[in-house]
Amino acid sequence: MCAASYDRVVRGALARVWENVFDWEHLPWVHPESFSGVELLERGSWGWKARVQLAGEGSREATIELRADRAQSRYVSATVEGPGSGTEIWTELGARGDAHTAVRVEFWLPEPSARAGVSPEAAMQRLRSIGARLRETYVRLWDQDEAMIQERSRALERRREAPLGGAGRVREAGQILADLGPESLLRARLPLEFELAGERFRLTEHAAGWRAYSLQCPHRLGPLRCSSERAEELVCPWHGYRFDGRTGESLDGHRLALRAARLELDPATGHLLAYPAASPASQRPSSPDLNASRLD
């Protein structure tokens, strides 16, 4: 039976919301209060099935299967094993213009069975209580998803607008570049972040010389952050992808590499200049769900 429902309008285009629906990888990273781990079992154009580790005390696991009906603009997430087994969460999506999506969620729980000493009224009250808790959880989940959807939308928009004007950028001989200032003064400012052609880059210096790599994850353009464990490790807060800030290479076998800026020293001024560079040839999306959720 339907124990509760939830309606909201997400500030994000329908295409971005569907992208999020198929994105199983983000669960423990964007929603750490609910999930501590995820392992993909199956995936396809129909959706995905994964084993999740539930956050909190104890080592609880559940198996979730998400099936999408794109034609009807809806999907259902069912707990098939573990705590909450038998629960189905039905979600309907609807475009509201180009930048908003209406979301309606219904929480369907197994009918309460008769138990000795438990009245039907008490059983129904318990069911409604579970529904209220699920609704409260989903408010938080959608708040977190909406923040990620909006940031990804902004990153895509910046990519589309580049190389239009922006802070720290100038044109020289028809090229966009960032003037990072005198080389003699840069070392005291490292690691230095700067903007170039719509992206944030991070400048460092190593034995091989100056290096500048994008602070956008090549997987879904997530905003990379420095690891709390290793100063030179960059981590995506959306999916946990890790990169070496000195080389731009992947540290977790995803066959991705960070976009590098081309750096040149101006002999006339002694300034270090940064130019956009093409994406690395080795860069290949490695997440299987990315292909399963293509929106074209």
MONORSUL-V569114 format. One record per residue. D_CENTER is the distance of its C-alpha to the mean C-alpha in Angstrom with 1 decimal. Layout:
# MONORSUL-V569114
d_center:D_CENTER
d_center:D_CENTER
This chain:
# MONORSUL-V569114
d_center:32.5
d_center:30.0
d_center:29.7
d_center:27.6
d_center:25.6
d_center:23.0
d_center:22.7
d_center:20.5
d_center:19.4
d_center:15.7
d_center:15.5
d_center:13.7
d_center:15.3
d_center:15.9
d_center:14.4
d_center:10.9
d_center:11.5
d_center:12.8
d_center:9.9
d_center:7.9
d_center:11.1
d_center:11.3
d_center:8.0
d_center:9.8
d_center:8.2
d_center:5.7
d_center:9.0
d_center:10.6
d_center:8.1
d_center:7.1
d_center:10.6
d_center:12.9
d_center:15.9
d_center:15.8
d_center:14.7
d_center:15.6
d_center:14.9
d_center:14.3
d_center:16.4
d_center:16.3
d_center:19.9
d_center:19.9
d_center:18.0
d_center:19.2
d_center:19.4
d_center:20.5
d_center:17.3
d_center:16.7
d_center:18.4
d_center:17.2
d_center:18.9
d_center:17.1
d_center:18.5
d_center:19.1
d_center:18.9
d_center:22.3
d_center:25.6
d_center:26.6
d_center:24.9
d_center:24.2
d_center:22.5
d_center:21.8
d_center:21.2
d_center:19.2
d_center:19.7
d_center:17.9
d_center:20.1
d_center:19.5
d_center:22.4
d_center:21.2
d_center:24.9
d_center:25.2
d_center:21.7
d_center:21.0
d_center:19.6
d_center:20.7
d_center:19.1
d_center:22.0
d_center:22.6
d_center:25.1
d_center:25.9
d_center:25.9
d_center:25.8
d_center:25.7
d_center:26.9
d_center:28.0
d_center:25.6
d_center:24.0
d_center:21.6
d_center:22.2
d_center:20.0
d_center:21.3
d_center:19.5
d_center:21.4
d_center:20.9
d_center:22.4
d_center:23.1
d_center:20.7
d_center:18.2
d_center:18.2
d_center:17.9
d_center:20.3
d_center:19.1
d_center:21.8
d_center:21.3
d_center:24.3
d_center:24.7
d_center:27.3
d_center:29.0
d_center:32.0
d_center:35.3
d_center:36.8
d_center:39.7
d_center:43.0
d_center:43.4
d_center:46.6
d_center:47.1
d_center:44.0
d_center:44.9
d_center:43.0
d_center:42.3
d_center:40.8
d_center:38.7
d_center:37.4
d_center:36.7
d_center:34.6
d_center:32.6
d_center:32.0
d_center:31.0
d_center:28.3
d_center:27.1
d_center:27.0
d_center:24.9
d_center:22.4
d_center:22.3
d_center:21.7
d_center:18.8
d_center:17.2
d_center:17.8
d_center:15.6
d_center:12.8
d_center:12.9
d_center:13.2
d_center:9.9
d_center:8.1
d_center:10.3
d_center:9.4
d_center:5.7
d_center:7.6
d_center:10.3
d_center:8.9
d_center:7.6
d_center:11.1
d_center:12.8
d_center:11.7
d_center:13.0
d_center:16.0
d_center:16.8
d_center:16.8
d_center:19.2
d_center:21.4
d_center:21.9
d_center:24.4
d_center:25.8
d_center:27.1
d_center:25.3
d_center:26.1
d_center:27.7
d_center:28.1
d_center:31.4
d_center:32.9
d_center:35.4
d_center:37.2
d_center:34.6
d_center:31.7
d_center:28.8
d_center:28.9
d_center:28.1
d_center:31.1
d_center:30.1
d_center:33.6
d_center:36.4
d_center:35.6
d_center:38.0
d_center:35.9
d_center:32.4
d_center:32.7
d_center:33.1
d_center:29.8
d_center:27.6
d_center:24.7
d_center:24.6
d_center:21.6
d_center:22.5
d_center:21.3
d_center:22.3
d_center:21.9
d_center:19.0
d_center:17.0
d_center:17.2
d_center:19.1
d_center:20.5
d_center:24.1
d_center:25.8
d_center:29.2
d_center:30.2
d_center:33.4
d_center:32.4
d_center:32.1
d_center:29.6
d_center:26.0
d_center:23.1
d_center:19.6
d_center:16.6
d_center:14.1
d_center:11.3
d_center:9.6
d_center:11.4
d_center:8.9
d_center:6.5
d_center:8.1
d_center:6.0
d_center:9.1
d_center:10.8
d_center:13.1
d_center:16.4
d_center:16.8
d_center:19.1
d_center:21.1
d_center:21.6
d_center:22.1
d_center:21.4
d_center:18.2
d_center:14.9
d_center:11.8
d_center:8.0
d_center:7.1
d_center:3.6
d_center:5.7
d_center:9.0
d_center:10.2
d_center:13.4
d_center:15.8
d_center:19.3
d_center:19.8
d_center:23.4
d_center:23.0
d_center:19.5
d_center:19.5
d_center:17.1
d_center:18.1
d_center:16.7
d_center:18.2
d_center:15.4
d_center:17.9
d_center:15.7
d_center:17.2
d_center:16.4
d_center:18.2
d_center:21.5
d_center:23.7
d_center:27.4
d_center:29.5
d_center:33.2
d_center:35.9
d_center:38.1
d_center:41.7
d_center:43.2
d_center:41.1
d_center:39.5
d_center:36.1
d_center:33.0
d_center:31.4
d_center:27.9
d_center:27.4
d_center:24.4
d_center:24.3
d_center:23.2
d_center:20.1
d_center:21.4
d_center:23.2
d_center:21.6
d_center:18.1
d_center:17.1
d_center:13.9
d_center:14.4
d_center:12.1
d_center:14.7
d_center:12.6
d_center:11.7
d_center:15.5
d_center:16.1
d_center:14.1
d_center:15.7
d_center:16.6
d_center:19.8
